[in-house]
C-alpha cells in the first residue's frame, strides 16, 4: 500500500467524482476547493490509480502545525471498500495519530462517529443566458440563476446583505456551540477570510443572521440572533450563498445536529431535502485518547 499511496493532481480526482457527486458530496466539495486555489491548504490522496477505492483529504504539514487543533486538522474520507479504508487509515504516512484531528464523511468502523442528517439543495434552473456565467465568479448574474421562491427574497427595509467581516468573528464565536475553546476563533477567521459567507446587517451594521462556508464547501454556523428569529431572515442569507455556490459549480449542502428540529424544518422549507444512506458522519480523535 505504501508504494501506491501518492498525492495526485486534484483536477483528475475531481473529474472522476463529479459524475455522481451526491454519493461523495463530502469529499467532492473539498476537492473542488483544492482545485480552485486551495485556500485551506489541503492535500488529496487515493489508495491507487487509475482505479481507486478511497479518497482522503488532509491538511498539509504546514497547516497542521498545532497538534491540538482538531478544527484545522480536518480530514474527509470517501471509500468504496472497507478493507481499503482500514489499510489506508492504518498507514502512518496517511494519518498522524499523534495529533488531535477529525474525519468527516463516510462512517468509519469500528470508530465511534456522530451521524448527522445531511441536506442538499437541488441545482437551480438556468436561463439561456447561463452560458455567460463565469464559473469562477464569486457573484453570479442574478438573471441567470433561478432558485426556489423561498430563497428569492430581498431583505426587509433597513437591513442589508453583506459578506461576514473579520470584525464579526468574536460574535460568531460567542454564539457557536463549538466556540468555547482556544482554536475556534482561529478557525472562524479562516472561514471568513478565505471562503464565501453572508450575513444580514441591521442599520447599525451588526449581523443579526449569518452563515459561513467551510473547507468542505458545506454551509456551516448558520445562526440568527434569538431576538430576530421567526422573521425568515435565513431566506435571504442562504439565498445569497446558494447563488454564489451554484454559479461556481459547487453543490449547496449542509448538515444539522439530529435534535435540531427547528433548523431541519427551516432548511426543508427553503427547498433542501435530506439525503438518504446515513447522512454525514463526524469522527473526532483527541490527542492522547487514541
N, C-alpha and C positions, 0 to 999 in steps of 0.2 A: 504493500500500500504506500510506503514511503516514496517509492520510485514513481508512483502515479500521481501523488499529491503535488499540485502546482497551482500557481496563480495564472489565470487566463485572461485574455482580453475580454473585458466585460461586455463589449458590444456583441460578441459571439454568444455568450451565455444569455444575454437579453433577448437576442433574436430567436434563440432556441426555446425560450419560455413564453414569449409573447403570444404564441398561437393559442394557448389556453391559460391566460393569466389568472382566471378565477381559482383554479386548483392550486396555484402557487403564488397568490397575491401577496403573501407576506414577504417573500424574497423578491418578487417581481418589482415592486415599488422601490426597494432598496437598490437593486441593480440598476434601475433607471437613473436614480440619483448619482450612483457611482459613475455611470457613463456620461453624465451631464455635469461635470465639474467636480464631483465627489466632495461636497462641502463638509461631510462628516469624517473624511479620511478613512474609508473602509476598504477592505480587500475582498475579492470574490474567489472562493476555492471550490473545486469539484473533485470527486474521487478519481475520475478517469476521463479520458477524452478520445474520440468524439462522443461516445455514448456514456452519459453519466447517470448515476443513480442518486446522487446527493449534491446539493448546492449549499454552501455555507458562506455567510458573510461575517467578517470580524473586523475590529479596528486595527489599523496599522500600529506598529510598535510605538511610533512617535505620538500617537493619540492616546494609547492605553498606558500612559506613564504613571498613573496613580493606581496602585494595586487594590485600593479600597473602593474605587468609584464604579459601582455597578451600573450607574446611568450611562456613562460614556463607554464602558466596556460592554458594548451591546453587540450581540451576535444574532443572526437569523438562520434558520435551518429549514430546508425543504428536502425531503427524501422519498424515494420510491421503494427502497429496500431497507428493512430494519437492521439486517446484518451489516450492511454497508455503513449505516448510520452509527452503529455501535463501534465499528472499527475506526471510523474517521474521528469520532469524539474521543476515543481512547488513545489516539496518536498525540504524543506530546508536542509534535510540530504544529498541530492544529489548534489545540486549546491549551491555554496556560491555566492549569488548575491551581496555581499558587496565588491567584488573584481573585477578587470578587468579580462576578460577571453575571450576565443574564442572557438567555437564549429565547428568542421569540419565534413562533412559527408552529411547526408540526409538533405533536405530543412526543416527548422523549421518554420512553420507558427504559428502565424502571424508575426514573427520577420523578419526584413529585412536581406537578405542574398545575397552574391555575387556568382552567378553561374559561375563556371569555367569549360571549356572543360577538360575532363579527358581522357588521352590516356594510353593505355596499350600495352605492347609488348608480343606477343604470346610466350608460353613456348618453349624452344629450342628443337631441335631434339637430342635425346640421343643415343649414340652408345651402343653396347652390353656391353662395359666396364663400363657403367654408374653406375652399381650397386656397384662399388668400391669407389664411391664418398662419402666422409664423409659429411653428411647433415649439420654439424655444422662448417665445414671448411670455413675459410674466403676466401681462394683462391682455386678454383676448379681445377681439372685436365683439361687443355685445350682440350685434345683429346676427352674428354667425353661430351663436350657441343658444340653444333653447332648452332650458331646464324645466322641471315640473313647476306648475304655477305656484306651489307653496314656497319655492325658492326665488321666485321672481317678484321681489318686493323692494320698495325703497324705504329707507329709514324714516321714522317719524320726524316731524318738524322739530328742529333744534338739535337733532342727533346727526352724526356723520360717520361714514365708514372710513377706516384707515388701517394701514398695517400696524401691528403692535410695535411699540418703540422700546428700545433697551431701558428707557427710563421707567417703563411699566413692570420690569422684571420682578421687583420686590412685591408688588401687588399680586402678581401671578403666583409667586412662590408662597405667599401667605394664605392664598385661597386654594392651594393644591393639596390634596390629601397625602401626596408623597413628598411634600415640600419641607418637612421638618428634619432636615439633615444637612450636612456640610457640602453635599455635591449637587443638590437640586438647583441652586441658583446658577451655578456654572453651566449646567445642562440647559436650563431655560434660556440663558443668554445665547448659547449656541444655536438653539432653535430660532430665536427671534432674529439673530443677525444673519443667518445663512439659509433659512427656509421660508416659504410663504407663510403669512399669518394675516389675520383680520380681526378687527375689533370695532365696536360701536362706541363712539365717544360722546359724552354729554357736553352741554355748552361750555363747561369749564375745561374740557379736554381730558377728562378722566374716563378710562374704559369702564363700561358697565356690562359688556358682554364680549366674549372673545373666543378664539380657537387658534391653535397652532398646528403646524405640520411637523412630524418627526422624521428622522433619517430613513424610516421605512415607508415614507410618503403617506402615512396614515394621519387622519385628523386626531389631535390629542389635546388634552387640557381644555376641552370646551366648558365654559363656565359663564354664568350670569349672576351678578350680584343679587342676593336674596330680595332686596327691596325693589328690584326691577324685573322680577320673574312674573310669568303669566301674561306678558305683553308681546310674545312672539319675536323677541329680539334675535334669537338664534337663526331665524329665517334669513335675515339679511347677511349675517356673519358667514354662515355656511354657504349661502348662495354665492358670495364673493369668492370664497376659496374654491368651491366646486367649479366655477367658471374658469379660474386660473389653472387648476389642475387638469381639467378636461381639455382645455385649449392646448396644453403642452403634451397631451397624450397619456397622462397618468390616470390610474384608477382613482376613484374617490371612495374611500372606505374608512372605517373606524372600528374600535372595539369598546365594549362597555362592560363594567362590572355586572355580574349576573343579578345582583339585588337592586341595581339602579333602574327600577321600572320607569320613573319619570323620563330619564334620558332615552331609554329604549322606545317609549311611546312617542317622544318628540321627534326622534330621528325617523321613525316609521311614517309619521305624518308629513315629514319633509320629503318623502319619496325613497328612503333607504329600505332595503329588505335584508332580512337575516340570511346569511349563508348557511347551508347545511354542513354536514360532515364534521361536526365537532368544534367549529369555530376557531378561536385563536388560543394558543397556549403560551403561557409565560413561565419559564423555569429560571429561578434565581439561585446562584451558588455564592454563598458568603465565605470570604477568606477564613480559613481555619475551621470551617464547619463541614468540609467535604473531604 
